[in-house]
Amino acid sequence: MTAGPGARSLGVLAQLRRRYAGTLVHDRDGGLGHATTARYVLDAGGAAVVLEADAADVGSAAVLCVPEESPEALMISVDLAPLDQRTHGLTGDRWRAAHGAPALRTGRAVLATAWIQSVRAGGQVLDASELAWRNPAAELAIEGALCRLASASPGALAALCPWAAGSMLPSERARCVGADQLGIDVLLGRALARAEFAAPAWTADGLRAAVMSLVAGGAGAASTTPGGG
């Protein structure tokens, strides 16, 4: 893989990947309005997100607002479907690695596949055909290797997390739980942080180099922090 989607689509993807939860507004009884908080991960194929939802809402249409329902939010129109372990089981595993267990204040929480129909961003609408969001790290079967590469330097990963300095958790517990063309996802305790590459990476060599560059930058930051290496 040597080329990616257009700048507009890639910008929307970056906004979506910088967050890990949104507001899911459900279409019940022919009208939007029932809202729940939904933690999500983007599927490697780029056509769907896996998120937590009320079992009663699976099979209906909804709008995922990221980060929350507001005029400035990404408004992602989705169709909710049951999570198919044969096609999205690995994404479900990634969701659990990042978030733990599905939980809602009311209703029966389940993981669902939210198939993206369109995205409204900044007054523009992109339909599903414009969202070329496939993850090259997954397509090249190296996402796990990239996560292990980054996780080999947990102190450097923790230094990439803006809130890590105030955390009571040891930096040695930081680990990488996701990698894609734009950056990596870092987990420390139950909190997630996004660390972005200087530029998108589309090849195996480019992805490895981008991860190593991020880790080196984190290591440099850690070495200048009191108590750092």
N, C-alpha and C positions, 0 to 999 in steps of 0.2 A: 504494500500500500504506500503510495507516494503523494497522494493529494487528498485534500479534505474538502468539506463543504464550504460554501460561500461565507463571506465575512459576517453577513447579517445573521445567518443561521448559527455560525460558530459563536457569535456574541451572545445569542440567546442560550445556547448550550452552556456557556461559561456561567451565566447567571443562575441557571438551574443547578449546576454542579457546585456552586458556592454555598448552597443551602442543603439542608438534610430533612427539612420539614416544611409543610405548607398547610393551608386551610382547604379542606375538601368540602365543597358546597354541592350538596346532592340534589338530584332532580326527583322529588317525591310528589306523587299526586299531580304531576304535570307542571310543577313549579319549583324553581330553585329556592333554596332558603335554609334547609337543614345543614348545618356546618359542623365539621369535626376537625381536629388537628390530625394531620397524617404525616408520619415520618416515611421517607421514601428512599429508594436507590434507583438509579437509572439502569435499565437493562442493557446488556452489552450490545444488543442489536439496534438500540437507539429508537425503536418504535414504541416503547412502552416504559412505564415505571412500575416497580413493585412497591406497594404501599400497604399500610394498615387501614382497614375499613370495617364498618359494621356489616356483619354477614347479611343483614336485611337489605343493604344497598347494593350488594354484588348482583350484577346483571342489569344495572341501570346506568344512565349517563350522569356525569358530574363535571365540575370544573375544579381543577387544582390551582389554587392561588398561591404563588410563591413570591415573597415569604408569607404573606397574609392577604386577606381581601382588602384591596385598596386600589385607587386609580393607577398607581405606579407599579402594581404587581404584575408578574407574568400570569396570564390567564390561560390555563392549559385545559382545553376541552378533551375529556377522556370518556371512554366506555369501560366500565368496570366488569371484569370477568373473573371467574375462579382461577386461582393460581394452579397452572398445569405443571406438575412436577417434572414431566417429560421435557417440556420446552423451557420452563423458567425456574426449575428447581435450584439451579446454581445461583440464580439471582436471589431466590428466597434465602439461601444459605448466606449470601453476602448481606442481605438485609438483617438477618439475625446476628451476624458477626458485628455489624455496625450499631444495631439498636437494641438487641436483646430479644424480648418477647413482645408481640402485639398487645396493645393495651388501649382501651377507650374508657371514658368516664361512664358511658352508658352503652348498652348493646353488647353483642358478642363480637369481639375483635378477631379478625382473620386477616391473613395476607391475601391481597388480590392483585391481579394484573390490570393496570390501567392503560389501555391502548390509546395512544395519543392521536387525536383527530386534527387538531389545529392549535396554534399558539398565538395569542395576542400579546404583543410587546411594543410599548412605546407608540401606540396608535397604528401599528402595522400588524397584519395577520399573516402568519405562515401556515400553509396547510401541510399535511403529513408528508407529501412528496418532497417538500423543501427541507425537511429535517433529516439530513444525512448525518446522523449522529452515531454511527457504528463505532465502537471502541476498538481501535487497532491493537491495543494491548491484549484484548480478549481474542480478537480474530487471529492474531499471531501466536496465541497460546502462551504468552509470556507474562500475563498479569500477575500470576502467582509468584513467578521468579522476580519480577520488579518489586513486589511487596516484600519479599524476603530480602532483597538487596537493600531496600530502604530500612527495613526493620533491624538490620544488622547494626545500625547506629542509632539506638533509641534516644540517646541524649541529644543527638542532632535533630531527630524528629521532634522531640519535645520543644526544642528551641524554635521550631517553626510555628508552634502553637501560640497565639497571642495571649492566651489566658494561662499558659503553663506556669509562668513565674509565680502566680498566686495559688497554684494548686498544692494540696497537701500530699499528692501522690508522687512517688519517686519517678524521675524522668525515665528510669530503666523500664518502666511499664508501657511506654509509648510504642505503638506499632502501626505499621501501614496496613490498611484494610482495603485499599482500592487504588488503581492506577489507570490512567487513560491518556488521551492525546493532549490534555490541557494541564494535568497535574496529578497529585496524589491526595488521598484521604488519610488523615492521621487520627488514631484513636488513643486517648489517654483517659483511663478510667471509663466513664460513661459519656465523655464529651468528645465530639468530633471537630476537626479543624481541616480546612482546605489549604494546601500549599500548591501554588500554581507555577508552571514552568515559565521561563522567560519568553518562549515562543512555542507554538504547537509542535508536537512531534508525531510523525506518522510511520516511521520505520523502526525495526527492532533496535538497530544501533542508535538511532535518534532518541528513542524512549529510554534506553539504558543511560545514555549520556545525560539526558535531562534529569533523570532521577539522581544520578551521581552528583550533578551540579547542585541540585537542591540540598542534598545531604551535606555536601561540602560547605554550602552557605550556612546550614544549620549548625554544623560543627564549629564554624568560625564564630557564630553568634554565641554558642555555648561556652567557648573558650574565653570570651570576654565578660561572661556573667559571673558574679561572685559565687564560688563553689563549683564553677564549670571546670571542664577538663583542660 
